[in-house]
């Protein structure tokens, strides 16, 4: 690369107990859109935080246009020409577009007055240069997220940014808005800016990027021109698996019994900007896996099915009954249970005891008046602590003091004692040790044998392939295919995740 | 349990120290006598005068337990008192006046709870609305005047009567505490409140009806505030829309905080809030009784002393403050 705009060399960053970046090199050229991809914990955020001055590296050098820089604060990086537009956009929603564009740089009259006319003219020119159309007096609050994002980009560019970091700018945009943003990005590329683009959507990586750098576990696994990197190779690199083309089909322990009663049927269910319409049938005694990259819609579908988020359309029936207004409370009453992906945010009540956390859903379903006698509570909680071997000194210990694996088992216990007919497990094994993981996997097998209908979601593809009878592959917020029987192999899952450019999909 | 005991230690010690201080200055402080079949004495006065704040603090601990706050309780007192007095004035019986006051209080709580739970208005803003509007409503009811209650009205017993020698306000506050403790421990309501306050999202996933729990907490609060308003009106035999319960929301919140309930929600202690309310009243009484060289403490100083004691209590209970003090203590050792 002749004119490297940004060169990061040997960047190391450690946090207590974690090596976030382990000697990462990264090069961004002028007039280049460069996608940075990787699963959670790969180090993407840390790398851009270092580039934009929000963090300092332990080791390593950063050069901008050949000059070594060491930004200590985002403001300093911005002065040097590195600007970032984050997911939560740092704009003032109650100010107008013009005020936001020129915040802190308002044209002043001699007495320090703001020259409003001049300000609006300048704002209009900035928007014009970017090919954006908007009335500059409009308060930002009234603009769509897409427009706000583009205003943030426009402001950065107007502040003489040479490097633009876009951290998941499309996560809340629809297709039309996304393509407008891409147009803007291409325009800026034409002006010679270097754009670092982070997204979880593979389609978008290929739609707009010139180069792709892949991080995994704090290391750079590769940096390629987008046209030289197949989707399958990209997915393999992100997940750290060579595409096992020749892997033998794993015999299913049990064929899927298509005569078993359908527990959960979804038809054309969707939520705007979150999940494209999908169909799904879940039968008694089967494990349906969801496989897909982060942000592919796997958690979002689980939330729709359980009624955490309202669906915008489609029909859903649970155990034969059509469900209209859905909520977790109703879903539970219909016999559903969801162990959420984010245990801390959506699972545990941290300073309540292990016992209260285990019994929370049961108490909720009984209502406030029909409290279980204390002895019965104790016996129930005790039984599940023992059967799931939850390691806790006693039942009245605050659940926050338990390890991650044991916390996960507390949530499983909460739902198992409700004896659901449909169990949704979202990342039940994330962040827990191998032993607990094996236990949870074999538990899933037992529950299936007892006729429970289970949805198993995991970012670990082998795990999904190992545990599930059928797998729905998700890509870019929609269902990209279903695999079962002999087709259910790691390689075919990866091909489906990679989508079109990924070679011949399926078997 | 150990947590609760530790949280109660300081307020308990503070009450004991204040009592000892009073007893040393005037041994009569500790005397209890039966006069006309009724217990009298300075300590009974403390409890009697503290009853409204005790009631408010009880309800406030539930509301704060859900992660909320209620600034309108003083105004609810005023509306309830005004409603009762107006009913009596128009010839209604004492019983129906009490019923009306309680209904008005519960309705006000329902209103607050609905704003918070259904419309998602932050509790401090939602209850500020009734804090301001409630006094207006009370003034409308009383036509801006102080409505007096006839000296022979049965309703006055709520503020002045006694049962088995114990003043009724004290009995009312203690029974309310008992009822709430039963509600919290014998039903699942206490757990639900702590669940909603501790992690609303997780509670929703577990199938709790977060909205109804919030609304229930504010409604119980409204009911208790109405009871406090009745005691106040019966005590002075008048409904004063402007001054009934004025600033008592602050005393109630302080009582809850002193009692070891975190304003962040997820935890509450009935006993702690009761003790906090007793402490606040003991403090006021102590300051009122104290005199320096024959002169009583001026009112301005009263408030400052109160603030200082409350600040000191909050500091000893604050983890941050303890951490700050640790290096100093070890340096001194």
Interface residues (C-beta under 8 A of the other chain):
Chain A: X306 X308 X328 X329 X332 X333 X338 X340 X345 X346 X347 X348 X349 X350 X351 X352 X356 X360 X361 X363 X364 X365 X366 X367 X368 X369 X370 X371 X414
Chain B: X186 X187 X188 X189 X191 X192 X194 X195 X198 X199 X201 X202 X203 X204 X205 X206 X207 X208 X209 X266 X267
